[in-house]
Amino acid sequence: MADAILTLNAGSSSLKFSLFEIGASGALTLVSHGLSELDGKEQHFLAKDPSGKVLTEERWTPKDQHFQPVLEHLIEWTEGHLGQDHLIAVGHRVVHGGPDHDRPELVTKPLLDALDRLVPLAPLHEPHNLAPIRAIMAARPNLPQVACFDTAFHHTMPVVATRFALPREYEEAGVRRYGFHGLSYEYISRRLRDIAPALANGRVIAAHLGNGASLCAMQDGRSMDTTMGFTALDGLMMGTRCGALDPGVILYLEQERGLTAKQVEDLLYKQSGLLGVSGGIASDMRTLLASKNPHAEEAIELFVFRIVRETGALTSSLGGLEGIVFTAGIGEHAPEIRARVCARLGWLGVVLDEKANARDADLISAPQSRVAVRVIPTNEEAMIAQHTLDTIKQAAPAGL
């Protein structure tokens, strides 16, 4: 059995994982993936092979809701699936790396302490990302772990694209635009070099459209600007997040409506976006597209409007545009949304091939389109696995 790397993406009540074998040439191959989630009062563990065949499915009532027993169960299953001693490292998606962490890093106690200080910058994500790291440190202290930051890809943005118009003391304290979804954008950047190298060297806007949504302006494969900023709340309208908002609205909510900071946080992160504008119908685009309720259509219309509006802004940041890439759940699987966006971008020279778009083809722009439009499935797990392998190789003592 080959050595393998486990990747983890932790949420508030679920833990997604993927297991990659390392081939003789160093190539990574997905061998299984799944999740462990709290479903009501039961812990649900599901693992599948790459084709989707269920390898194992278990349910049990946990004694508590901590990550420790969940991680121990996952690692025991992984080691049993692989054979003993073949799991050589675990890679983690960590949403926020702050201003100092611009590449994947081997997990150490000082790194964890530094990441703890970033929790206020991503309060709904960072604690959940760090919990399984600590659980594995306790269960398998000698198993190397690598933190892969969603903010790292955006460290190539020019300073003018990261700066807020606030007194300088706040920027010095870390209040700046960071950008997120970086692991997804880095994967798209690398895939473009394989499938469309000329386009990869040009000016491209990648649209990561899912429950969380953002755009990234890339030139020569590097991030130059993006819609998310200080937090993952900024930019596009999302499933339950509002996206860009006049700061005066926050003042109004607190001073005139009497909302506490915690209530405002809950409103902006969990009650807004598609869910809020649709009047509570759904945060899921599939449900909204199938609905006949006018509020659902209004939510979709605003979602598209904000994408088009921000695309114009990022095109300005790039000084032109040669390509658009749709990715993530909505971007990959919602041809109607892609069609609506492209129809409103006709002024840029975007011309859609309707038949190619309907079948989710790789290239969905018409031959006469001045802007190439592509659909590229993202794979953050593969990116994490590759970073983890590269990082532990670099950390290995010479000669080993």
N, C-alpha and C positions, 0 to 999 in steps of 0.2 A: 504494500500500500504506500502511495506517495505521501510526502509531507503536505500539510494543508494550512490554510489561513481562514480564520473565522472573522466575518465582519458583523458589526452590530449597529443598529440604528434604533435608539431608545426613545419612546414617547412617554406620555404620562401614565398609560395603562397597558402599553404594548411594547414588545421588543421584537423587531424584525431582524432576521439573521440570514446570512448566506455563507456557504462553505465552499472554498475554492481549493482544488488540488494544484500542486506545483509540479509541472512536467519536467522532464529531463533537460529541456531547453530553457527552463525558467518561465515558460508560458503558464498562465493561470486558466483553469477550467472549472466552471461552476459544476458542482456535484449535487448540491442540495440547497434548499432555501425554505424559509417558513417564518413562523412567528409564535411567540408565547404572549398571550394576552389574558387580562382579567375580564371574563365574560359573566357579568352578574356577580355571583359569589364563587364562581368556579374559575380555576386557572385552566386555560385551554392551550395545549401545545400541539402544533401542526408542522410537519416537515414533509416537503415534496422533493421529487427529483426534477431535473431541468425541464422535463416534458410535462410536468404537472401531476404526475402520478404520486399519490399519497404514500409516503414511506412509513409514517407513524402518526397517530393522532391519539392524544390522551387528555383526560379531564380529571381534575381532582380539586378538593376543597382545601385551600391553603390555610395554614395556621395564622399567617399574617400576610400583608401585601408588600413586603420588602423584596428588593431585587436579589438578595442573597440566595434564598432557596431556588428561585427561578433560574438564576445563572448557574448554580451548581447542577441543576437538572439538565440544562442545555449543554454544559460542558461534558457531563457524564454521557449524555446521548451522543455528542460529537465524537468523543474519544472511543465510545463503543462502536460507532459507525465507521470510524477510520481505522481502528486498531490503536493500541497503546503507544503513546509517545510520538504520534504523527502530527498532532496539533502544535505548530511551532510559534504561532503568534495570533493575537486578536487585534483587529483594527476597528476603531470607533469613529462614527460621525459625531463631531462636536460642533455645534452651531456657531459659537463665537470664540474666536481666537484673539480678539482685541487688537491693539496696534502693534504688538511685539511678536506675534506668532504668524509668520508668513509662509510656513511650510509644515508638513507633517512632522511630528516629534514623538520620540520614544517617551512613554509615560514614566515620570519620576515623581517623588513626593513634592519637590519644589514646583514642578509643572502643575500638579493638581492644586497646590496652594495658590498659584497665580490664576488658574482658571476659576477657582472659587471667588476670586475678587471680581470676576467678570459676570457673575450671576445677575447683578442688577441691570446689566445691559441686555440680557436675554432671560428674563425670569421664568418664562413658560417653557423654555427649551433646555437651558444649560444644566439645571439641577438633574433633569432626567438623563442627560447625556453623561454626566459624571457618576451617577449612582452605580451603573453596571461596572464602570472602571474600578471603583472601590470594592465592589462585590467580588470581582475576579482577583483583585490583589489579595483579598482575604482568603479566597478559596484556592487559588493557584499563584502564590507569591512569586514563583520563578518563571511564570509564563509571560513573555514579553507582550506589551500592549503599545499600540500606536494611536495617537490622537490625530485625526484628520479634520482640519478646520474648514467650515463652509465659507469663512471670510477670507481665507488665504489667497484665493485666486484673484481677488480684487485689489491686492496690494500693489498692482501695477498701475492703478488709476493715478492720474496726475493730482497733485495736491489741490488744485483748484476744484476738482470734482469731489474731493472728500471734505471740503471745508464748509462749515455753517457760518452765517453772518452774525456770530455771537462774539462777545468779548474774548480775547485770546486766552484768558485764564481757563475757560471751559474747554477749549481745544487741547490745552496742555494737560487737562485732567482726563482726556479721552473722549470728549464729546465731539464726534466727527461722523462722517458717513463711512460705513464699512462695506456694505453690500453682503448679500447672502446667496444661497443656492450655488456657491462656488464649485462644489464637487461636481454638480450637474454640468455647469458651464465648462469646466475643465475637460470633462468627458466629451462634450460636444465639440470643443476646440480640437481635441485629438482626433476624433472621428472625421471631422472635416478635412484634416490633413490627409487622411487615408482615401476618402471618397471624392473630394473636390479640392485638391491642393491649391489651385489658382484662387478659388473663393476663400479658402482658409487664410490666404495672405492679404485679403482685402478687408473691406469694411462690412461687418456682419452684425445684425441684431438677433440674438437668440432669445426666444420667448419660452420661458419655463412656466407653463400654465397648468396648475393643479389646484388643490385646495389652498396651498400657498402659491403665490404667483409673482413673477418678476420678469424684467427684461434686462439683458446685458448687452452693451455696445462693445464689440470686440474689433480690434484692428491687429492684423498679423497674429491672430490667436490669443491676444492679451486683452484683459479687461481695461476699458478706457472710461466707462461710466456705467451706472446701473440704477435701477429704480428704487431698490431698497436702500435704506440709509443707516441711521444709528441703530435701529432695531429692524426686525423682520415684520414690522407693522406698516412700514412706509411703502409708497409707490402705488402699484396696481390694486384695484379692488380684488378681494379674494373670497374664499368660501365663507368665512365668518369674520375676517378682518377688514377694516375699512379702507386701508391704504392711505395715500396722502390726504391730509386733513389740515385745514386752516387752524393754526395753534390757538386762535381765539375761540374756537369751539370748545376746547378743553377748559379755558377760563370760564366760559359761559356755563358749561355743565357743572363746574364746581361752585362758582359764585352765585349763579342764578337758580340752578336746579337743585343745588345742595348735595350733589353726588360726592362721595368720598373718592380718594385716589384709587382705592381698590375697586369701587363700583365703576369708575371710568375705565380702568384697565379691563375689567370683565366685559364692559360694553364694547370697547374697541376691538378686543381680541376675539370674543366669543359670540357676540350678538349682532355684529354688523355684516358688511360685505353682501354676498348673494343672499344669505339667510335673512339679513335685516331688510334689505331693499325689497325682497320678494314677499315681505310680510310674514315671514316664518315658514314659508312653503318648504324650502330646502336650501342647503348649502351645496348640494350636489348638482352639477351642471346637467347631468343626464335627466334628473327629475324635472328640472326647470324647462329643458328643451321639450319634454313630453307634456308639459302642463299647458292648459288652455287659459289659465288665470292671467289676466293682464299684468298683474304685479310680477309674475314670473318673467314675462316679456320685458318689462321695464328693468328688471335686474340684469337680464342678458344684455339689453341695449347699453346699459351703463358699463358693464364689464367690457364690452367691445369698444365703447367710446374711450375708456381710459387706456386701453391697450394702444389704440390708434394715436391718441394724444401724446402718450409717452414715447411712442415710436418716432413721432415727429421731433420730439425734444432730443432723443438719442441720435437721430440722424444728423441733427445740428451739431451735437458733440463730436461726431465722427467726421463731419464735413462732407457727407455723402453716404450712399448706401449701395452695396453690390448684392447683398444677400440677407434673407430672413430665414431663421430656422425655428420651427415649432417643435416643442418637446414637452415631456411630462404628460400626466393623465388626459387633460383637456387638449393640450397641444397635439398629442399623438392620435387621439381617438374621437375628436369632435370636428368632423369636416364642416359642419354648419358654422361653427365659430371661426374656423380658419377662413371660410368663404366670406363671412361678414367683415372680418378684419381686412382681408385683401381687397375687397370691394371698396373700402374706404381709403385704401392706400393707392388707388389708381393714379393720384397726382404724382406719386413717386415713380410711376412707370411699372407698377405691379400689375401683371395680367395673369389670372389664374387659369389653369387647365382644369375645368370642372370635373371631367371624368377621372383624371388622375387624383384629384383631391377626394372624390367620393370613395375611391378604393384605398385611401391612405398610402398612396405611392411615395417613394423616396423623394422624387422631384415633382412638385405639383404646380410649378409655374409653366405658362405657355412659352413656346419658342421665342415669341416676339417680346416677352417680358424683359424690361431693362434691369429688373431685380430678380435674381434666382430665389425661389422659395422652396425650401426643403422640409421634410418631416424626418427627424432623427430620434429614435427612441433613446432616452437617457439611461445611464446605468451607473448610478452613484456607488453601488456596492462593488462593481468591478474597479472603479477608481480608488476606493478605499483599500481594496485588496492589493492593488498594484503599489499604492503608496506604502502600505504596511510592509510588503516584501522588500521594496527598495530601502526603506528606513532601517529594517533590521539587518539587511546586508551591509549598509554603511556603518552600523553600530558594531558589527562583529569584529573581534580582534583580528589583526592582520595574520594571514596564514591559515585561518580556519575556514 
